[in-house]
């Protein structure tokens, strides 16, 4: 019996992985092997709220990504 494919970009899985990464965009980006800008886009695409520390560091870029994606 084969296991079903897991989509690492699924909203629930992405949010859970952000929690596992202690709500740290830098760590999550390393796990996903992408740059921080791309990770912010993924989080914005799924409306996953940033931690306080990440908002302080990346809030402006996150908001820009949300505006691009959601108008």
PAZA-99738 format. One line per 4 residues: for each residue x negated, y, z negated of C-alpha. Coordinates in nm, 2 decimals, always signed. Layout:
<atoms>
X Y Z; ...
</atoms>
This chain:
<atoms>
+0.00 +0.00 +0.00; -0.14 +0.34 +0.10; -0.11 +0.65 -0.11; +0.07 +0.95 +0.04
-0.14 +1.24 +0.17; -0.18 +1.52 -0.07; -0.18 +1.87 +0.07; -0.42 +2.08 -0.14
-0.25 +2.39 -0.01; +0.09 +2.29 -0.15; +0.21 +2.57 -0.37; +0.25 +2.36 -0.69
-0.09 +2.19 -0.64; -0.26 +2.52 -0.57; -0.11 +2.67 -0.89; -0.20 +2.37 -1.10
-0.56 +2.38 -0.96; -0.58 +2.75 -1.05; -0.48 +2.66 -1.41; -0.74 +2.38 -1.41
-1.00 +2.64 -1.29; -0.91 +2.84 -1.60; -0.73 +3.09 -1.38; -1.06 +3.20 -1.23
-1.05 +3.28 -0.85; -1.43 +3.23 -0.82; -1.42 +2.87 -0.96; -1.11 +2.79 -0.75
-1.28 +2.92 -0.43; -1.58 +2.69 -0.51; -1.35 +2.39 -0.55; -1.17 +2.47 -0.22
-1.50 +2.54 -0.05; -1.39 +2.88 +0.08; -1.47 +3.24 +0.02; -1.30 +3.45 -0.24
-1.11 +3.65 +0.02; -0.96 +3.34 +0.16; -0.86 +3.21 -0.18; -0.69 +3.54 -0.26
-0.50 +3.51 +0.06; -0.39 +3.16 -0.03; -0.28 +3.27 -0.38; -0.09 +3.57 -0.24
+0.07 +3.35 +0.03; +0.22 +3.13 -0.24; +0.29 +3.43 -0.48; +0.07 +3.28 -0.75
+0.01 +3.55 -1.01; -0.35 +3.63 -1.09; -0.49 +3.61 -1.44; -0.56 +3.94 -1.62
-0.94 +3.91 -1.55; -0.88 +3.83 -1.18; -0.64 +4.12 -1.15; -0.91 +4.35 -1.28
-1.16 +4.21 -1.03; -0.96 +4.13 -0.73; -0.62 +4.30 -0.78; -0.65 +4.54 -0.50
-0.75 +4.27 -0.24; -0.47 +4.04 -0.37; -0.21 +4.32 -0.33; -0.34 +4.39 +0.03
-0.31 +4.03 +0.11; +0.04 +4.02 -0.02; +0.14 +4.32 +0.18; +0.00 +4.17 +0.50
+0.18 +3.84 +0.44; +0.51 +3.96 +0.30; +0.54 +4.31 +0.44
</atoms>
